Amino acid sequence: RLLLAFTCKRCNHRSHKTFSKTAYETGVVIIQCDGCESRHLIADNKGWFRDGRVTIEDLVQERG
């Protein structure tokens, strides 16, 4: 299992979520903020939301 601690950019609520390494590396991971219930894309290895594979690491790199 992997653990992600994050702060929601929409409501500034700090929380943490767990998900499987397999889902992160080969599937789709979407986490929901406990504060505002917004959904955040963490990994999309199926290309459902973007063309090609993308993980949170790729998204952070894009934003600099």
Protein Blocks (a to p, Z undefined) as FASTA:
>chain_A
ZZdddddfklopacdddddfklmmmmccddddfklopacdfbdckommbgcjddfklmmm
mnZZ
